[in-house]
Amino acid sequence: MRAAIVGSGYIARVHARLIAELCGDVVAVCGRTLSGAQAFGIGQAYDNLDAMLRAEKPDVVHICSPNSFHAEQTIASFAAGAHVLCEKPMATSADDCRRMIDAADTAGRVGAIAYCYRGYPIVRELRRLVRNGDFGALWRITGLYLSQDVCDPDKYVWHFSPGLCGPAFALFDYGVHWFDLLQFVTGQPIAEIQAQFSTRRPDRTWHGNPGEGPRPRGEATEDGGVRVDFALEDQADLLLRLAGGASGSATVMALSPGNPNHIALSVDGESGGFDWLQEQPNSFVERRPGLKIIRDRDPDRLDPADRWTAAVPGGHPEGYPDAFRNVIAESWRGMRGETADFPTFGAGLRGIAIVEAAVASAAERRPVTVDIPGADFARDYPMD
Ligand SMILES: NC(=O)c1ccc[n+]([C@@H]2O[C@H](COP(=O)([O-])OP(=O)(O)OC[C@H]3O[C@@H](n4cnc5c(N)ncnc54)[C@H](O)[C@@H]3O)[C@@H](O)[C@H]2O)c1
């Protein structure tokens, strides 16, 4: 694949590394500034997406820019004939997601979302066990996505600048990953949500350092910075009901000291349960009445259809880049017209619709039904 990357920050580097691992070519990088794209050091540098698309004609564009740019950059890429692998959150509104899906259909191109945690072999195994009825009907689902990313009161990220992040912070940054993981493993859509939001650090100051984005609107500080009133949630506490009847809770938190990426999924069914932690992705705990077993990743135990996700033999740990690479590989297979099970734009839209339901629930202090007109869960989360 001749790939172009939009954005030249943290996740763009991860994509560049994995594109190379998959024997793709990063032909160009488009940044906010030309100097940023040049400093990336891979591919031709641009600061104008249309110019890049015209000159490079990439097979696929990897959108790795701030959330608010995903929709227009994706639509422009489809119009230029490229497939798109878009970072999560797919966009900042469900309406924008629908425009992106329409643009893909019009262009006859494929859109995929970088829901990277689906790529772990153990996650695939858990999905199969659930599907095969190993745990019986599911009753309880519980989870966490805890990050310490913005604990430091002096840290500023572009997400704090009004307009760049969208109507949610923690749920767009972390929550959509966990929602995808939950629905992927259980095979059940989130049907109802009740949310309580908190903002623990409402004062943030932009200083213009790398990664902070352009100067936001706000009150100037004596040292040349800008004080921003940050009103989005940095902690979200959620009550959830799935369409298949399971129910439970989740907390998504951006200020959890000592937790860089603590992602937990715990499920109980009528005949057993399991616990999985992203920080120890090569094992899960299987629970039966009176029994708790740690199951290590074993490629031989994987369903033949999932075996390709285990890149190295048993006993050798795999990690985040391996899972992420699997998701890109599967998305590229879909783009080449092969049968593939990748995170679709439909799954991306579902994540945004769940966040919109949570935002409405938190504002109105009531449970909200997740209603996604025209969505087809079985198509976006196929179990075969
Ligand atoms: N899948 C994952 O695990 C994962 C992890 C981190 C971030 N992300 C997502 O990736 C996206 C980028 O996050 P990040 O952590 O890399 O942020 P970052 O701040 O490290 O990088 C963002 C980059 O986009 C560039 N940019 C800003 N405006 C632009 C524009 N108009 N056109 C082109 N480039 C522009 C910035 O200069 C910067 O290089 C976000 O949507 C985020 O949610 C996903």
The ligand as an SDF file (V2000), in Angstrom:
LIG
                    3D

 44 48  0  0  0  0  0  0  0  0999 V2000
   -5.6680    4.4510   18.5570 N   0  0  0  0  0  0  0  0  0  0  0  0
   -5.0380    4.9260   19.6250 C   0  0  0  0  0  0  0  0  0  0  0  0
   -4.6540    4.1700   20.5060 O   0  0  0  0  0  0  0  0  0  0  0  0
   -4.7410    6.4160   19.7360 C   0  0  0  0  0  0  0  0  0  0  0  0
   -3.7450    6.8600   20.6110 C   0  0  0  0  0  0  0  0  0  0  0  0
   -3.4700    8.2310   20.6440 C   0  0  0  0  0  0  0  0  0  0  0  0
   -4.1920    9.1190   19.8680 C   0  0  0  0  0  0  0  0  0  0  0  0
   -5.1920    8.6740   19.0580 N   0  0  0  0  0  0  0  0  0  0  0  0
   -5.9770    9.6050   18.2270 C   0  0  0  0  0  0  0  0  0  0  0  0
   -5.1110   10.1300   17.2290 O   0  0  0  0  0  0  0  0  0  0  0  0
   -5.4020   11.4970   16.9550 C   0  0  0  0  0  0  0  0  0  0  0  0
   -4.1190   12.3300   17.1270 C   0  0  0  0  0  0  0  0  0  0  0  0
   -3.6840   12.1950   18.4740 O   0  0  0  0  0  0  0  0  0  0  0  0
   -2.1390   12.3140   18.8950 P   0  0  0  0  0  0  0  0  0  0  0  0
   -2.0520   11.7330   20.2800 O   0  0  0  0  0  0  0  0  0  0  0  0
   -1.2550   11.7960   17.8500 O   0  0  0  0  0  0  0  0  0  0  0  0
   -2.0050   13.8820   19.0100 O   0  0  0  0  0  0  0  0  0  0  0  0
   -0.6590   14.7360   18.8060 P   0  0  0  0  0  0  0  0  0  0  0  0
   -0.9240   16.0580   19.4240 O   0  0  0  0  0  0  0  0  0  0  0  0
    0.5360   13.9740   19.2810 O   0  0  0  0  0  0  0  0  0  0  0  0
   -0.5640   14.8720   17.2270 O   0  0  0  0  0  0  0  0  0  0  0  0
   -1.5280   15.5410   16.4510 C   0  0  0  0  0  0  0  0  0  0  0  0
   -0.8410   15.9690   15.1810 C   0  0  0  0  0  0  0  0  0  0  0  0
   -1.7950   16.5240   14.2680 O   0  0  0  0  0  0  0  0  0  0  0  0
   -1.2080   17.7100   13.7020 C   0  0  0  0  0  0  0  0  0  0  0  0
   -2.2850   18.5710   13.2050 N   0  0  0  0  0  0  0  0  0  0  0  0
   -3.0000   19.5060   13.8690 C   0  0  0  0  0  0  0  0  0  0  0  0
   -3.8860   20.0710   13.0430 N   0  0  0  0  0  0  0  0  0  0  0  0
   -3.7160   19.4870   11.8330 C   0  0  0  0  0  0  0  0  0  0  0  0
   -4.3310   19.6540   10.5690 C   0  0  0  0  0  0  0  0  0  0  0  0
   -5.3200   20.5220   10.3960 N   0  0  0  0  0  0  0  0  0  0  0  0
   -3.8950   18.8830    9.5370 N   0  0  0  0  0  0  0  0  0  0  0  0
   -2.9080   17.9910    9.7040 C   0  0  0  0  0  0  0  0  0  0  0  0
   -2.2830   17.7960   10.8860 N   0  0  0  0  0  0  0  0  0  0  0  0
   -2.7040   18.5230   11.9380 C   0  0  0  0  0  0  0  0  0  0  0  0
   -0.3870   18.3090   14.8270 C   0  0  0  0  0  0  0  0  0  0  0  0
    0.5640   19.2180   14.3480 O   0  0  0  0  0  0  0  0  0  0  0  0
    0.2340   17.0320   15.4010 C   0  0  0  0  0  0  0  0  0  0  0  0
    1.3670   16.6540   14.6530 O   0  0  0  0  0  0  0  0  0  0  0  0
   -6.5280   11.8890   17.8930 C   0  0  0  0  0  0  0  0  0  0  0  0
   -7.7670   11.8250   17.2280 O   0  0  0  0  0  0  0  0  0  0  0  0
   -6.4720   10.8230   18.9860 C   0  0  0  0  0  0  0  0  0  0  0  0
   -7.7280   10.5660   19.5720 O   0  0  0  0  0  0  0  0  0  0  0  0
   -5.4630    7.3300   18.9790 C   0  0  0  0  0  0  0  0  0  0  0  0
  1  2  1  0
  2  3  2  0
  2  4  1  0
  4  5  1  0
  4 44  2  0
  5  6  2  0
  6  7  1  0
  7  8  2  0
  8  9  1  0
  8 44  1  0
  9 10  1  0
  9 42  1  0
 10 11  1  0
 11 12  1  0
 11 40  1  0
 12 13  1  0
 13 14  1  0
 14 15  2  0
 14 16  1  0
 14 17  1  0
 17 18  1  0
 18 19  2  0
 18 20  1  0
 18 21  1  0
 21 22  1  0
 22 23  1  0
 23 24  1  0
 23 38  1  0
 24 25  1  0
 25 26  1  0
 25 36  1  0
 26 27  1  0
 26 35  1  0
 27 28  2  0
 28 29  1  0
 29 30  1  0
 29 35  2  0
 30 31  1  0
 30 32  2  0
 32 33  1  0
 33 34  2  0
 34 35  1  0
 36 37  1  0
 36 38  1  0
 38 39  1  0
 40 41  1  0
 40 42  1  0
 42 43  1  0
M  CHG  2   8   1  16  -1
M  END
$$$$
